[in-house]
Amino acid sequence: MRILSLGKTGLGLLVVTAIGFSPPGHVVAQQSKSTTPTAAPPQDTSSTETEEDRDTQQAVRSKFGKSVSELETEYSGKIAEAPEAIRMLIDISHGSQMLPGEGWFGPGVSRYSYKWLLEQHQGQEGQPLSGEEFRGLPHWLNRIDRNHDGLISADDLDWSDRSPWVQRAVIVNRFFRRMDADADSQVSEEEWNVFFRRVAQAQDAISRDDLVDALLAGTGGPGGFSSGDEPSKNVLLRGLVAGEIGSLQEGPKVGEDAPDFTLKTHEGDQTIQLAELLGKKPIVLTFGNFTCGPFRSQYPAVEAVYRRFSHEATFVSIYVREAHPSDGWKMESNSRLGVEVAQPKTYGERASVASQCHGWLKCSMPLLVDEIDDRVGNAYSGMPARLYVIDPRGKVVYKSGRGPFGFKPGEMEQSLVMCLLEQHLAQNPPAAPPATNPSPSKD
């Protein structure tokens, strides 16, 4: 039986929704225009409030110390200065369904950039870097040269939603996920044929309109959610307060020390401390959870990076709080796949779900389980899913945007390669040009 796997082609590195944002400085992707509204005058909504509304507002006040309207007043005219969690809170309160560019969704940030790459090779700005000029190993070049044309250009490192490559990959990924009936991130010949027969409806061919209808069926609203997945405002606010849709903390910045931690593997037979991993190799940290559909679909791409670079870097996954538990923002698309888990209340329960996730995803790298107080997930702002690259000295050199939109294994892989390249160049400086003997002077 033949298998089609986007993890092998690089096309499976993106979530279905368009991703990427505009950078302040040398960020990897470009940030979309902010959708955060300016604070509106408070309105009397007491007559339309339900008991659920009042309970949710009380939970918000207990967590943030103030009501949403009070926070809007405090940050009026300076919302960009507000903590990420408050920006997300205000956007949700104004009807956001957590789309790209809203609230706390922003770009990944890296120590490295195309400008940095050119500087290492004495390249000229505006000119692509050829494979012959690249001073790293051939398999490194293959991962930076995203379109595999033998040249490295700024486009190869552009993960914004304005990138033509990203836009096309988003379309391909939607097509792929529609065919991947069992959500194992592979499309078998049988799944391919079943999809064709369903769309063709006994015809010999599929028209363009047939394909569009098949790809967009069951989606609706501005977020394009599948049937049964679209959240209410109260569900989102409660998920924010609970730390399920994302950590209220922001995690370390690029250039800062990676917070140390000590956690057990999901089987409980091994304990790993980050500090003991530091030394000769870069470290890749992957945060995720079972009920986050984009994490499940993207994880095979992380595994592919692991297979390519396991001898050159250390990889560790960390299991964190559920994003879509059955007692929170429940996803019917999860239920249809048999993924239905209540939020674990003990470490043992979380470890049990982590083991289930480990088997589902066929993880090869160590899977550590965060403590039930979410100490590591919060320290790294790892919920619901996030990627980091840490250099051998323990400094953060790459921090992805918040999942799901910022979880980009391909972007992480490029930063990992440039971290390896930085080490390689430090150990193998270019040879000095041969000395020339001065011409003898004439008296």
C-alpha positions in Angstrom: 0.0 0.0 0.0 1.4 3.4 -1.0 1.5 6.2 1.5 1.6 9.9 0.8 3.2 11.8 3.6 3.5 15.6 3.6 6.1 15.3 6.3 8.5 14.0 3.7 7.9 16.8 1.2 7.9 19.7 3.5 4.2 20.6 2.6 2.9 19.4 5.9 4.7 22.0 8.0 1.8 24.4 8.3 -1.6 24.5 10.0 -4.7 24.9 8.0 -5.4 28.5 8.8 -3.1 31.0 7.1 -0.1 31.7 9.3 2.7 34.2 9.8 3.0 37.8 10.9 5.1 41.0 10.4 8.3 41.6 12.4 9.5 44.2 14.7 13.2 43.9 14.0 14.7 40.6 12.9 11.7 38.4 13.5 11.2 35.4 11.2 7.7 36.1 10.1 5.6 39.2 9.5 2.9 40.4 11.9 -0.7 40.8 10.7 -2.4 44.1 11.3 -3.7 44.3 14.8 -7.4 43.7 15.2 -7.5 44.9 18.8 -10.3 47.5 19.0 -10.0 50.8 20.8 -11.8 50.9 24.1 -15.5 51.7 23.7 -17.6 53.5 26.3 -19.0 51.1 28.8 -22.6 50.0 28.1 -25.2 48.8 30.4 -25.6 45.1 29.6 -27.0 44.0 32.9 -30.4 43.3 31.5 -29.1 40.8 28.9 -26.5 39.1 31.1 -27.0 35.5 31.9 -25.8 33.7 35.0 -23.1 32.1 32.9 -22.0 35.6 31.8 -21.7 36.8 35.4 -19.8 33.7 36.5 -17.4 34.1 33.6 -16.8 37.8 34.4 -16.2 36.9 38.1 -13.6 34.3 37.0 -11.9 37.0 34.9 -11.9 39.5 37.7 -10.5 36.9 40.1 -7.7 36.0 37.7 -6.7 39.5 36.5 -7.7 41.5 39.5 -9.9 43.8 37.4 -12.8 43.6 35.1 -12.4 43.8 31.3 -13.8 47.3 31.1 -11.3 48.4 33.8 -8.4 46.9 31.9 -9.6 48.5 28.7 -9.6 51.9 30.5 -6.2 51.3 32.0 -4.6 50.5 28.6 -6.7 52.9 26.4 -4.4 54.3 23.7 -1.5 52.0 24.7 -2.8 48.5 24.1 0.5 47.5 22.5 2.1 48.0 25.9 -0.4 45.6 27.6 0.8 42.1 28.5 -0.1 39.5 25.9 -2.8 37.9 28.1 -4.6 41.2 28.6 -4.5 41.9 24.8 -6.0 38.5 24.2 -8.6 39.0 27.0 -9.7 42.3 25.5 -9.9 40.9 21.9 -12.0 37.9 23.1 -14.3 40.3 24.9 -14.9 42.1 21.7 -15.8 39.0 19.8 -12.4 37.6 18.7 -12.4 33.9 18.0 -8.6 33.8 18.3 -7.6 34.2 14.7 -4.1 34.9 13.4 -2.8 38.4 14.4 -5.4 38.9 17.1 -4.5 39.3 20.8 -1.4 37.4 21.7 -0.8 35.7 18.3 2.5 37.0 16.9 5.5 35.9 14.9 8.3 33.6 15.8 11.6 35.3 16.7 15.1 34.0 15.9 18.6 35.1 16.6 19.2 34.4 12.9 17.9 36.0 9.8 18.7 36.2 6.1 20.8 39.2 6.8 22.8 37.2 9.3 23.3 34.4 6.8 24.6 36.8 4.2 27.1 38.3 6.7 28.5 34.9 7.5 29.2 34.4 3.8 30.2 37.9 2.8 27.2 37.9 0.5 25.7 40.9 -1.2 22.3 42.3 0.0 19.6 41.5 -2.6 21.6 38.7 -4.1 20.8 35.0 -3.3 23.4 32.8 -1.8 24.4 29.9 -4.1 25.0 26.4 -2.9 28.6 26.7 -3.8 29.0 29.7 -1.6 27.3 28.0 1.4 29.9 27.2 4.1 27.8 24.6 5.9 27.1 20.9 5.3 25.0 19.8 2.2 22.1 18.5 4.3 21.9 21.9 6.1 21.6 23.7 2.8 18.8 21.3 1.8 16.7 22.5 4.8 17.4 26.2 4.4 16.8 26.2 0.7 13.1 25.7 1.1 12.1 25.6 -2.6 15.1 23.5 -3.5 16.3 25.6 -6.4 19.9 25.5 -5.3 19.9 29.1 -4.1 19.1 30.6 -0.6 17.1 33.8 -0.8 15.1 35.9 1.6 12.0 34.1 0.4 13.3 30.8 1.7 13.2 32.2 5.2 9.9 34.0 4.9 7.2 32.3 7.0 4.7 35.2 6.9 1.2 34.9 5.5 2.3 37.1 2.6 4.7 34.5 1.4 3.5 32.8 -1.8 5.1 29.5 -0.6 3.1 29.7 2.6 -0.1 30.6 0.9 0.2 27.6 -1.5 1.2 25.3 1.3 -1.9 26.3 3.3 -4.1 25.2 0.4 -2.2 21.9 0.0 -2.5 21.3 3.7 -6.3 21.8 3.7 -6.5 19.3 0.8 -4.3 16.9 2.7 -6.3 17.0 5.9 -9.5 16.4 4.1 -8.1 13.2 2.6 -6.4 12.1 5.8 -9.5 10.4 7.3 -7.8 8.8 10.3 -5.8 12.0 11.1 -2.5 10.1 11.2 -0.7 12.7 9.0 -0.4 10.2 6.2 -2.7 9.6 3.2 -2.8 6.0 2.1 -3.8 5.0 -1.4 -7.1 3.8 0.0 -7.8 7.2 1.6 -6.9 9.0 -1.6 -9.3 6.8 -3.6 -12.1 7.2 -1.0 -11.8 11.0 -1.2 -11.9 10.9 -5.0 -15.0 8.7 -5.1 -16.8 10.8 -2.5 -16.2 14.0 -4.4 -16.7 12.6 -7.9 -20.0 11.0 -6.9 -19.8 8.2 -9.6 -18.4 10.6 -12.2 -15.1 9.9 -14.0 -13.5 13.2 -13.1 -13.6 16.0 -10.5 -14.2 19.6 -11.5 -12.7 22.6 -9.9 -16.0 23.5 -8.2 -16.4 20.0 -6.9 -13.0 20.3 -5.3 -13.7 23.7 -3.8 -17.0 22.4 -2.3 -15.3 19.4 -0.9 -12.5 21.4 0.8 -14.7 24.1 2.3 -17.7 21.9 3.3 -18.6 22.1 6.9 -16.6 25.2 7.6 -18.2 28.5 8.6 -17.8 31.8 10.4 -14.7 34.0 10.3 -12.6 31.3 11.9 -13.5 28.6 9.4 -14.3 26.2 12.2 -15.6 22.8 11.5 -19.1 21.9 12.6 -19.3 21.8 16.4 -16.0 23.4 17.0 -16.8 27.1 17.0 -16.5 28.5 20.6 -18.7 31.0 22.5 -17.2 34.0 24.1 -17.7 32.5 27.6 -15.9 29.3 26.6 -12.9 31.3 25.3 -12.8 33.5 28.4 -13.0 30.5 30.7 -10.3 28.7 28.7 -8.1 31.8 29.0 -8.5 32.0 32.7 -7.8 28.2 33.0 -4.6 28.5 30.9 -6.0 26.0 28.4 -6.0 28.1 25.3 -2.6 29.5 26.2 -0.4 30.3 29.1 -0.9 33.7 30.7 2.9 34.0 31.0 5.1 35.0 28.1 8.2 32.8 28.4 11.8 33.7 27.8 12.9 36.0 25.0 15.5 35.2 22.4 18.9 35.9 23.9 17.8 35.0 27.5 18.6 31.9 29.5 16.3 29.0 29.0 14.6 28.3 32.3 15.9 25.1 33.9 13.5 22.2 34.7 13.5 18.6 35.8 10.7 16.4 34.6 9.9 12.7 34.3 9.2 10.8 31.1 5.6 9.7 30.5 6.4 6.2 31.6 8.0 7.5 34.8 11.2 5.5 34.3 13.6 8.4 33.5 14.1 11.9 34.9 15.6 14.6 32.6 17.1 17.9 33.7 17.6 20.6 31.1 20.9 21.8 32.7 22.4 18.4 32.2 21.6 18.5 28.4 23.6 21.7 27.9 27.0 21.5 26.4 28.0 20.5 22.9 24.6 20.3 21.0 21.7 22.7 20.5 18.4 21.6 22.2 15.0 21.6 20.6 12.0 21.8 22.9 8.5 20.9 21.7 5.4 21.7 23.8 2.1 20.2 23.0 -1.0 18.2 24.1 -3.3 15.5 22.8 -6.5 17.5 22.3 -4.8 20.2 20.2 -5.6 19.1 16.7 -3.0 21.3 15.0 -0.3 20.0 17.3 -1.3 16.4 16.4 -1.2 17.2 12.7 2.1 19.1 12.9 4.0 16.7 15.2 5.1 14.3 12.5 7.0 17.2 10.9 8.8 17.7 14.2 9.6 14.0 14.2 11.0 14.4 10.7 13.3 17.1 11.9 14.3 14.8 14.8 15.2 12.0 12.4 17.3 14.3 10.3 19.2 16.0 13.1 19.1 13.6 16.1 22.9 13.1 15.9 23.5 16.9 15.8 21.0 18.2 18.4 19.1 17.0 21.5 15.3 16.8 21.2 12.8 16.7 24.0 9.0 17.0 24.0 7.0 18.3 27.0 3.4 17.4 27.6 1.3 20.3 28.8 -2.3 21.2 29.8 -5.1 20.1 27.5 -6.2 22.8 25.0 -9.6 21.2 24.2 -10.7 19.0 27.1 -14.2 17.6 27.1 -15.0 19.8 30.1 -13.7 23.0 28.4 -13.6 24.1 24.8 -14.6 20.8 23.5 -14.0 20.1 19.8 -16.5 17.9 18.0 -13.8 17.3 15.4 -11.8 15.6 18.2 -14.7 13.5 19.3 -15.3 12.2 15.8 -11.7 10.9 15.9 -12.1 9.4 19.4 -10.0 12.1 21.1 -12.1 13.0 24.1 -10.3 13.7 27.3 -11.3 15.7 30.4 -8.7 18.1 31.8 -6.5 16.0 34.1 -6.6 16.9 37.7 -3.6 14.9 39.0 -0.1 14.2 37.6 -1.0 10.6 37.2 -4.0 11.4 35.0 -1.9 13.8 32.9 0.8 11.1 32.5 -1.8 8.6 31.4 -3.1 11.0 28.7 0.5 11.7 27.7 1.1 8.0 27.2 -2.1 7.8 25.0 -0.8 10.8 23.0 2.7 9.2 22.7 1.2 6.0 21.2 -1.1 8.0 18.8 1.8 10.1 17.5 4.4 7.3 17.6 6.9 9.6 19.3 10.5 8.7 19.0 12.0 11.4 21.2 11.6 11.5 25.0 8.2 12.8 26.1 8.3 14.5 29.5 5.2 15.3 31.4 4.8 18.7 33.0 3.7 18.9 36.7 0.0 19.4 37.3 0.7 23.0 38.4 2.0 23.7 34.8 5.3 25.1 36.1 7.3 24.3 32.9 4.5 25.1 30.5 4.0 28.5 32.1 7.8 29.2 32.4 8.0 28.7 28.6 4.5 29.9 27.7 4.2 26.5 26.1 0.4 26.0 26.0 -1.1 24.9 23.8 1.9 24.2 21.5 5.3 25.9 21.0 8.8 25.3 19.7 12.2 26.5 21.1 15.8 26.1 20.0 18.4 26.6 22.7 22.1 26.9 22.0 24.7 24.8 23.9 25.2 27.7 26.3 21.6 27.6 27.3 20.5 30.7 25.5 17.2 30.8 23.6 18.0 31.3 19.9 14.5 30.6 18.5 11.1 31.0 20.0 8.1 30.2 17.8 4.9 32.1 18.0 2.1 30.8 20.1 0.3 27.7 18.8 -1.6 26.9 16.8 -0.6 29.5 14.2 3.0 30.0 15.4 3.8 26.3 15.6 6.0 26.0 12.5 8.4 23.0 12.4 10.0 24.2 9.2 10.8 27.6 10.7 12.2 25.9 13.8 14.3 23.6 11.6 15.9 26.6 9.7 16.9 28.2 13.0 18.3 24.9 14.3 20.4 24.6 11.1 21.7 28.2 11.5 22.6 27.5 15.1 24.6 24.5 13.9 26.1 26.6 11.2 27.1 29.3 13.7 29.0 26.6 15.7 30.6 25.2 12.6 31.8 28.6 11.4 33.3 29.4 14.8 35.2 26.1 14.7 36.2 26.4 11.1 37.0 30.0 10.3 37.7 30.8 6.7 41.3 30.4 5.6 43.3 33.6 5.5 44.2 34.7 2.0 47.7 33.8 1.0 50.3 36.3 1.9 51.9 38.2 -1.0 55.5 39.2 -1.1 55.9 42.9 -1.7 57.6 43.8 -4.9 61.2 44.7 -4.4 61.7 48.4 -4.2 63.8 50.1 -6.8 66.4 52.5 -5.7 
